[in-house]
Each structure stands twice: as structure tokens, then as C-alpha cells.
Amino acid sequence: MKNRNEIPAKYKWDFTHLFADREAWEKEYAECEAMLPTVAALKGTLGNSAESLYNAYETIYALEEKFSRVASYAHFAKVLDGGDPAGLEMTDKLHMLIVKFSTIMAFAEPELMAIPEEKLAEFMTYEPLKAKYSHIIEDSTRLRSHVLDEKSEAMMAQFGKITGTMSDVFNMFTNVEMELPKVIDEDGNEAELTAGNFGVYRESTNKNVRDTAFKAMFGTYGKYKNTFATIYGGNVKKDNLLASLRGYSSAREAKLAGSNVPEAVYDALVEAIHEAIPTMSKYLKLRKKVMGVDKIDVYDLYTPMVADVEYPMPYENACELVYNAVAPLGEEYQKVIRRAYEENWIDVYETPGKESGAFSSGVYGVHPFVKLNYTDTLDDAFTLAHELGHAMHSYLSSSKQDYANHGYHLLVAEVASTCNEVLLTKYLLSIETDPARRAYILNHFLEGFRTTVFRQTLFAEFEHKAHVMEAEGKPLTAGSLSNMYAELEKMYYCEAEFRDEIQYEWSYIPHFYRAYYVYQYATGFSSAVAIASNILETGDASAYLEFLSSGGSDYPINELKIAGIDLTSPDVVKNAMKVFDETIDELAAIIG
């Protein structure tokens, strides 16, 4: 692993796109702080007139837009080096400003709710207010029963000082302080195991390498299982407490209410995947047959089934591949992708202290920032396509919507990213003639169903069970969490041999600290399969691009309907499972 100063500039973020230097950041931070009294002065004015309500929204969102740049700069610095004192200092200052702003803003929701419905309806005839803030006001007022009085909202805002603590502790421990053991690589040499390269070892064609890396990674997490149970258990308690204080029946109801998503969508997903477990068993049986083994271990699920197929993917090759794959989305879409490559929107390689995994974070008025930990595999090319899908969603929403309406909801967050992955799969299959490599690509597509639909639904089921357990007064211990995870693992992958270390995988998942998020990977993948298929069949991406440009201007269920997807129907997931089954048959036919 190279140090950050050894990585060429073209593979790193250019922070000057946000601020010229730390001094410029401090200046804008101070400007945000200076705007707080202006926001505080709005108290008592929201119900005076339509003009005063419009002025309040304009003032608040002007501060939020400025603040979003300040927050992004600090967050990105910490992401690149979790132990960097400068990044930690900025993050601490940021948290203080967030609490100040949240405390001051405690008046806003109760004051909006206090405006009689008839009076508010009259306000909405004021064209500037209606044109810019009608959906925002409707979205806020539909949750009237869950908004507390001003004093209580101020107290809730103070909770902001601690609500992210469990996630911060998890990230600090796993990314900075926790040491992973050495492993033996495919050449028989001792090698460093990191969160970034674990996927490479897990995909190794050498069973001993897979076995060793699997035991080293999850064995280490298991070593600290009680610590992780305390951290995660505390996070679940926080979720349930905040939901209860706001009058929700559960943390799930509270989380889904933010996007106006019926809980039935969540239950329908789990039910559909339970029905499809026989198809997963069919896939694992094919894996066993192709790999020539009588049994398959849980750590054998990630290695390519097709023997002797190498698919190295240097970063520059991946960039061109993704660029060509998204051609069905139009030249303008491709031009922005090219800008991302050439204008330092992407931080490519792993460096010491850099947060594991990948993400894309849009910054309104600037551009999206994509973080990778690239290791030259085909999986990394798919990750690039995935994160650029997020980036394009952010870019198009920011280009077409004002700041107040640009942020898209969580339910649609994984659609654009996964659609890019499906397009990449279809493109690879269109240019690849070698049967072995075609089989490799099909296997990768199947793994998308396994890891993004089945695995994320397993995660979704686990975290919901954990929240229900805690709400019922049952202790969330290392034992209870591990046993529950083990039972789900055995159910979802009943054809695979269970290994003790897999029971600790729950402690390895950072997304569990963002409750009720992961189910959207599964619904997003299912939606993306349908959208990509339609674009390739019709040659028309206009409805999809309109969906990407809608930002947060409507409820996500409605926005998806623009692209022809109705998640209130179980057919979306069930149809995706049919594609999964058909792809298994296609792969079986190729490899005989």
C-alpha cells in the first residue's frame, strides 16, 4: 500500500474545487456561524404571511447550501485519513456547528405545524412559495403528529451531539485502531490483510487463500464480538428511543416515514426473497458442480466459478469500459463521465488511514466526489460504474433542481448505481466472444443478485429482527446477535457449508449504523434490472434521465413511476428473480 504522497495527483481528489485551502474553509465556516442569528431571528415569523414563510425558507436553505460545502470538505478529509489531526479537528468543529444550527432550528417544524391548515392553504397560492417549496411543505406537514413542541424539539436537537457516536466509534476502531493479522497470498508470501484488499483474497482461486483470509478477517471481528455487540446494541437502542420519542410504533416506521415509503414494501421484499431461496439453492448447486466439489463453504461463494479465467482490470481500462457501457444513456451522460475522470472527481487508490469501501457524495454547485479503493479487478470496474451512477444521479438532480429540491430520497439512492452495473454487464456480454469469459461475466451478474438482492435482504431482515428484539426488552448480546445471524445465513444459503466465523459477519457491516438503509440495495437492484432492460430494448433513456433529474421534488415511489417502476407491487422483485433464474440456466448452458 502506497502512502498518499506517493499517489499521482490525477488519481486523487482536488480539494481546491471546494476551497482553496484550510484558511478559506475557516472563512466560510465563520460565515455559516455568522448566519445563525439571522436564522434565529425568523422565530415567530413563519405564520405571519406567505411572504414571511417564503423568506424563512430562502434564508434557511441559503445557510444549508453554504454549510453543505463546509461539511463535505471536513468529511472528505477525515475519510482520507481517519487519524489525521486536522481532519478530526474540522470534524469536531463541524459537529458543534451542526448542534448549534439544529438547536436554533428547533422552532421551525412546530411553528410550521401551528399554522392552521386553511391558512397554510391560502399561503400556498403565493406563487413563489408554491413554485419552490410546495412539496417540501407538504412533506413536512404530513408528519404533523410526529413533530414535538418547541422545547422538546430543542432537546432532540441536543441529542445530535451523541447520535453519531456509535458509528464514529465503529469507524475509528475498524479503520484506524483494529489490527488484522497477516495472510499468505497465492504466491505463498506473507501479506498484509486490509479491509480494502479482503475482497481480492476472498475471490482467490486458491481455496487455502480464501480460507485463511476468511478466518483472519471474521475471526478478528469475532475476537472483539462483545465490543461490537455493545457498539451496535447501543445504536439500535438509540434508533428505537428516537422513534418512540416522536410517537412512531417502531424504528422501521420512523425511518421509512422520512421517504413516505410504506412498511409493506419492506415486508414484500423479504417475502419475495424467501420464496426465491430455492433459486439460490439452484445457483449454489451449479457452483458445486462447476467447481467440482461435493460441498461448498460460505467462503467459496465469492470466487469465480469459471476456472483458469483471468480478468485483470487496470483503472484506465475500467474507465473506458464504463464510458462505453453507458452509451445507451446518451452522449451528454458520457461527457459528464469523462469529466469525472479528467477533473479529479475520483479518489482511486487505498492509502493508510483511508476509510474502507467506496461512495459517491454530491456537493451542490460543485460536483460529486467519488471515493474508491481500487485494486485492479473486474469487481472494481463494477464498483466504478456503481459509484458513477450515484454521481450522475447527484449531478443531474443538482443541474435540474434548486438546492432545496435536489436531494433524492434513500429509496431511489441505489437505482442509478445498479442500473450502470447492469448496463456494464450487458455491454461486456455484447463484446465478449470467449465462452469462458462470457461465463465469468454471467457469474458476476449472478453474484450481483446474490450479494445485492439476497445478501442485502438478509442484512435487512437481521437489522429489523435486532430492532424488534431490543424493543421487546430482549438483550442484544454477542451471543444473541451471532446466533440470529447464523440462523439467517443457514436459511438463505442452505446449500453451503456453515462455518463458525460467518456468525460474526454482522459486526463487520458498517451500513448497520445507518438503520433501514440496506433493503434499498435490493429494491434498487430489482428496479435497475427492469429499467436497463427497457432502455436496451427500446433505445429510449429519456424517461430514466427525467427520473434522475427529479431529485427530491416528489416522493420516491412517485419518482420511480416516471421510469416505469411501481415498488408497491411485488412484481418488481419477483420479475428480477425470474431474470436470476434465467441467467443461471444461461450460464449452465455455456459451461455444459
Secondary structure, 3 states (H helix, E strand, C coil): CCCHHHCCHHHCCCHHHCCCCHHHHHHHHHHHHHHHHHHHCCCCCCCCCHHHHHHHHHHHHHHHHHHHHHHHHHHHHHHHCCCCHHHHHHHHHHHHHHHHHHHHHHHHHHHHHHCCHHHHHHHCCCHHHHHHHHHHHHHHHCCHHHCCCHHHHHHHHHHHHCCCHHHHHHHHHHHHHCCCCCEECCCCCEECCCCCCHHHHHCCCCHHHHHHHHHHHHHHHHHCHHHHHHHHHHHHHHHHHHHHHCCCCCHHHHHHHCCCCCHHHHHHHHHHHHHCHHHHHHHHHHHHHHHCCCCEEHHHCCCCCCCCCCCCCCHHHHHHHHHHHCHHHCHHHHHHHHHHHHCCCEECCCCCCCCCCCEEECCCCCCCEEECCCCCCHHHHHHHHHHHHHHHHHHHHHHHCCHHHHCCCHHHCCHHHHHHHHHHHHHHHHHCCCHHHHHHHHHHHHHHHHHHHHHHHHHHHHHHHHHHHHHCCCCCCHHHHHHHHHHHHHHHCCCEECCHHHHHHHHHCHHHHCCCCCHHHHHHHHHHHHHHHHHHHHCCCHHHHHHHCCCCCCCHHHHHHHCCCCCCCCHHHHHHHHHHHHHHHHHHHHHC
